Amino acid sequence: MADFGFQIAQENVDIRRAADYQKTLDSRWRTLDAVFEVEVEVVHGGSGDTMAFHHKLGFLPAFTARKISGSGEVTWWADRQKVYVRGDAGTYSVFLRIYDVDPTVEYRAPVLHISARPGSSASKIGAKFLNQHRTSQGMRDDEKSHYSLNTQAKAMGIQQTGVVEATVSNGHELVITHDLGYPPTYLTAEMDLTDTSNPKIAVMGNVLGRVTANSVQVRIVGALAVLLGSWAYLVLKDPIEVAA
């Protein structure tokens, strides 16, 4: 990775001594950018997978799903073209946020500075570029996620993505080695490899189980020892205690 690029630190933080997660923008690593934020309604018959949204990205995207209505128990999955609902029959309304990152692809950003400097509120000056998918409000839009670049907002820098395996032989455990120097914010997603020609990824979230996070690794042991299979993960540069 090149040693040159574009960097902006949070207000009142010296860019020469800013921790990686205190950067409003650093062009040397990827950021977690939403390409779709959409509310959809889908009628699911209760068997198989029913398409909920056509994202057409061509890769397995990291995404989140917040159910707005519908009484059944369902899960949400995505392949390289679409998002699906799986589970109990019913009519469901859901808010989908789909990100421009494939967490199944191995990626690792450099670790430059981990010690934080004091900072304050966002600067009153800066630059911003509206995402091409966004609404007619234009530059008056106050929703920061609607901008592909906004130097007055906090950019969620991506430290690492990849896939780890939980097996019987390793004690139903996921181990993510990040070497960040502090416990990071992270998300995981189960993978469905039943059809190897068309793999699917579940909604990103946190695995139910016992989690131990330190400066080097995140270790997750599944509840009731039922954690098995392939899991994609996404590690952010933000320490878990300051991610909010």
N, C-alpha and C positions, 0 to 999 in steps of 0.2 A: 504494500500500500504506500502511496506517495507521501512524502513529508511536507508537501505544500497543499494549500487549499484555503477555504474560507471559514472563519470562526467568529462567532459572536457569543460573548459571555453575558450572564445575567447582570443587571444593573448593579454598579458598585463592586463588581468582582473583577479583579485584575486578570485579563485574559491569559497572561503569562503564567499565572499560578492557579487558574480555575480548575477544579475537579472536572472530570469528563462529564458528569451529570449536571454540572452548573453551566454547561454550554446551551445557549438558546439555539445555536446551530453550529454544527461542525461537519464540513463536507467530506471528511475522511471516513465517516461511517454512515450506515443507513439509519433512517428514522421510521417509526411506526406511523405510517400515513394511511388514513381511511380513503378508499376509492368509492365506496358505496355506503350510504346511510339511508335505509329505506324501510318503511313499514309495509308488510304484505299480509294478505289473508289467504289461507290455503285450506281446502277441504280434503281431509285425509281419510281414506277408506279403512285403514287399520291393518292392511297387509302390505309388505314391501315398503318401498320408499316413494313418496309423492313429491314432485318438484314444487319448490316454493319460490325460487328466484333464479333467473338466468344471469350469471355474472360475466360469463364469456372471457375470463381472464387467461385461460389456457394453462393454469397451474393450480396446485392445491393451496388455497389461500387461508391465512389465519383469519378467523372471524368470531364474532360474539353474537349471541341471540338472546333477546329479552322478550319472553312471552307476555303479551298484553292481555289476551283473553283466550279461553279454552280450558276445559276442566280436566282433560286427560293428561296422562304422563307420556311425554314425547321427548325425543332427542333430535338434534339437528346435525346434518352431515353435509359435506361439500365434496364434489369432485372437480375436475379441471374446468367445468363449464357451468355447473348448477349447484344450488343449495337445495337440500331435501329435508323433509320431515319423516320421522320413523316412530312408530309406537301406537298408542290408542287411537281409535277412530274418533273423528270430531272435526269441528271447524276451529281453526286457530289463527289468531292475529299475532304477529311477531315483529319486533324491530331488529333488523339485521345491520350490523356494522362490519364491513368486509375490508380487510387491509391489503395493501399492495406489497405483500411479502409471503413467500412460500417457506413455512417453518420446517419443511422436510428437507430442504437443501442445506448442506453443511456450510456455515458461514461463521466467521469469528473476527471481530473488530480488534484493533490494538487497544491495549490498556496503557494510557499515558499518565494521567494524574488521578489519584484517588483521594487526596486530602482536600476537604472543602475549605473555601474561603467565605467570610460573611457576605451576605447579599441582601437585597431589599426588593421592593416591588418592581414590576416591569417598567422599562423606559417608555417615555411618551413619544419617542421618535423611533423610526425603524422602517422596515420594508415588509410588504406582504403581497402574495400572489394568490388569486382566487383559483380554487380547483375547478377544472373544466366541467365537472359533473354537477356543479352547484346551481343555486337558484337565481332568480332574477333580481334579488336584493343587491347584487353587485358588491362593491367595496363597503357598503354600509352594513353588511351582514356582520353581526357580533359573535356568531358561533365560530370559535377558533378552529374547530376541526374542518371547516369548510375551505380552509386555505392550504395549498400545498407548501407554502412558505409564509410564516408570520413571525418576524423577529421579536414581537412583543409577547409571544406565547412560548410555553415550555415544549421543546422538542423531545420526544421520547426516543433516545438513542438506542439502537439495537446492538447489544454486545455479541449475541451468539444465537444461532439456530441449528437444529439438527434432529436426529432421531435416536432414541435410546430404547433398549429392550428390557422388559421384565419377564423373567422366566422362573420356573420352579427351582432350577439349580442356583440362581443368584438370590433366592429368598424372596421373590416377588418384589424386587426393589428396583427403582429407577435411580440412576446416579448421573448427575449432570456436573461435569467439571468445568468451572468457569474461570478460576484464577483472578477474579476481580479485586480481591483484597478486602471485601466486605460482603455480607449477605445481600444478594440482589433481588429485585422484583422479577418474577418469572411467571410464565403461563405454560400449560401443557395441554395436549389434545390427543385423544385416542385415535388410532388409525384402523381402518377396516380394509384388510388386504385379501378379503374373500375372493374378489375378482382382481387378479393381479394385473390385468390389462386396463382396469379402471379403478384404481385405489381411491379411497375416500378418507376424509379427515373430519373429526368431530369438532364441535364448538370449543374454542379455547377457554380454559378455566384452571381450577386447581383440583388436583386429585384428592379424593377422600383417603386419608391415611395419616401416618406419623411422618412429619417433615422435620429434618434437621438441616439447617443452612448455616454455613460458615464462610470464611473468606476464600475458600477454595472450591467447595462443592455444595450442591443441593442433593440430599438423599431423601427419597420418598419410599416408604414401605406401605403398601396398600392395606386398607382395612380388611380384616378377616382373611388376609392372604389371598385375595382374589385378583390382585393386579397382575395382568399377563399381557403379552403381546408388544406391539410396536407403539411408541408414543412420540409424537413430535413435540418439541419444546421451543420456547422463545424467551431468552434472557435479556432484560433491559439493563442499561447502565445505571439506572437509578437504584440506590439502596432501598431496601424494602421499607425502612422506617421513614423515608422522606418521599415515597412515591405519591402519596396523596397530595 
